[in-house]
Amino acid sequence: MYMTHQLEPTIPFELLSEAAPNGLFLVDKNKTILYLNSKAEYLFQYTKDEIVGQNVNVLVPDKSKKKHNSMTSDFFSKPAERPMGRGMKVYGKKRNGELFPIEIGLKPVSTDRGMFVIVSVIDISVRVSQEACIKDYNERLQASIKKVEEQRNNLRLSEKKYENILANLDDVYYRTDNEHKLLFASPSALQYTNASTVDEIIGKNIIDTFYYDPSKRFELLEALQNNNGRIKNYEVVIKGKHNEPIDFSTNSHFILDKDNKIIGVEGVLRNISERKRSERQLKKATKRIVEAHQDITDSISFAKTIQQSLLPSHALLRKFLKCFFLIDIPRDTVSGDFYYVNQFNNHTIFAVADCTGHGVPGAMLTTLGITFLHDAVVNCEKSDAATILETLRTRFKKTFKTFGNKNYNGLDIGLCCFNNISYELNFSGAFRPLVVMRKGQLSKYGATRNPIGYYPNEVPFENHKINLKKHDSIYLFTDGYADQFGGANDRKFGNMRFYDLLVSASDKPMQQQKHALLSTFESWKDGQEQIDDVTVLGIEVL
């Protein structure tokens, strides 16, 4: 996989990044910003021209830069997808110096050009504000409840003292009899009624007078009966001065006489309208995030359908290759690997390729790779693997140059042209080798150490001519299998172990070889995350 310090997204990739609901940055190991989407421009109030090429520290508050440098150094020493500053308050700095709370996600991208990081930034200002609001209301409610409970014993000593204390509370203290008539209410109740004094509301039926929905009259009593005569933080809706609904939370209990018979209800009411409003806003925000995530997921699923439609069908593979197996395991929904097969003039042409990146970026390059490779095969005057790769490289370079870009995006590939009459195999590879197996003996044919695309030390692609026999086996593969971490020591599977596995399985039929490779891969991975796309194509010569 190849990248450059002058990264510019292709038009489809830019459209995809612009659709993301969060800000996206691409940063190299020197902490230099290489790319950002429009959402990131909006969050930090910088244009692309102002910020690209600058150190990412320009977006970090001054007092946090030392800690930020330490954390980024730790990240590059052990790169892995993760949030940054977990458990800490993280802030971003806008162009005007204003700070705002953010969440940061880091996704490393390891390439032959070095380590790059995709930084995802979400503005959580609204959520922080809402959380603070909810916390404040909860703290005030609990403080009020505690205050009422502590004062209850003292209130019984003196009705006058009791009333004086209640007059200073924002919460509403109430008491009713068994017929739902109001026996007592604190002065704070007047702010929710049109009455001038408490005496005006004493004796009124609380259900008919104060409930916003009288049909729910028995729900509070049922809750008390189901909770041993005491409820906490029970929510009810009370009718306000203008008949508007007001959300309250109540701590209430039954009043008992000396014979433990219920003679009424008393409790405290706390206005939680602001808290409920914040909860509704948070719910709406969460719904928007879920919908945006679903839109992205649907888009990627459709991208998979498009990618699959460009790959050779299994019916076509069976027609041209006869006896074969194919292992195709994308790391994500869509893959940066692809395979190809075709027939022209008594020749079967087949290939396996690994494009720069994986997931959506890699998949976008596969659409170019499949299209350009097919054009090169169809228009090549002779079935010569090296000539086809040279044509493919020229097409990639010309395409990026047409749009003013000169970067190292491209692909690695192993390509074979097999003469169906003479059994001569013509192989050429761009960083991807070929393995031929004959009676348990493995022969490896090396690839030219150049990719399809720009490269500083460009050399011509080399041809290998191999005379095959019936029942020889041919293997093309990407580096995903050998690069997978796992095993007892959490190490890469490695090329030598992969070649040994091919040798040990070579005496089995093709489908049994596929099963052996798949089971070994899953056993080696042992539940760990797959790090790259995996493609292996095995063919028996008939």
Secondary structure, 3 states (H helix, E strand, C coil): CCCCCCCCCCHHHHHHHHCCCCEEEEEECCCEEEEECHHHHHHHCCCHHHHCCCEHHHHCCHHHHHHHHHHHHHHHHCCCCEECCCCCCCEEECCCCCEEEEEEEEEEEEECCEEEEEEEEEECHHHHHHHHHHHHHHHHHHHHHHHHHHHHHHHCCCHHHHHHHHHCCCCEEEEEECCCEEEEECHHHHHHCCCCCHHHCCCCEHHHHHECCHHHCCHHHHHHHHCCCEEEEEEEEEECCCCCEEEEEEEEEEEECCCCCEEEEEEEEEECHHHHHHHHHHHHHHHHHHHHHHHHHHHHHHHHHHHHHHCCCHHHHHHHHCEEEEEEECCCCCCCEEEEEEEECCEEEEEEEEECCCHHHHHHHHHHHHHHHHHHHHHCCCCCHHHHHHHHHHHHHHHHHHCCCCCCCCEEEEEEEEECCCCEEEEEEEECCEEEEECCEEEEECCECCCECCCCCCCCCCCEEEECCCCCEEEEECCCCCCCEECCCCEECCHHHHHHHHHHHCCCCHHHHHHHHHHHHHHHHCCCCCCCCEEEEEEECC
